[in-house]
Amino acid sequence: QLHLTTSEKNELARSLEMVQNQLQEKESEIKREISEHKNRLLQAEREHQDALTEANQKNKVEIEACHEKISSLEHFITSQKLEIEHLKSNKEQLNNSLKEANQALGELLKAKVR
C-alpha cells in the first residue's frame, strides 16, 4: 500500500511538474506576444505621429501661401480702386473740358451767324 501510494505521489509530482512547465511555456509565449503587440503599437504610433507632423507642416506651408495670396490680392484691389478714382477724376475733367469747348463752339457759331 505504501509503495502504491509513493508511486502515485511520484506520478502526481511528475504530472504537476509537467503542468507547471506547460504553464511557464504558455506564460512565456503570452509575454512574448504582448511584447510584440506593444512594439507594433509603438511603431504604429510613431508612424501616425510622423504623418501628423508632416501633414501639419504641409498645412502650415499652404496656409502661409494663402496668406501671401490674400495679401497680394488686397494690394491689387487697393491699387485698382486708386486707378478707378483716378479714371473718374480724369473723366470728370474731360467732361468739364468738353462742356467748355461746346460752350465756346456755340458762342463762336452765334458770333459767326451775326
Secondary structure, DSSP 8 states (H G I E B T S, - for coil): -HHHHHHHHHHHHHHHHHHHHHHHHHHHHHHHHHHHHHHHHHHHHHHHHHHHHHHHHHHHHHHHHHHHHHHHHHHHHHHHHHHHHHHHHHHHHHHHHHHHHHHHHHHHHHHHH-
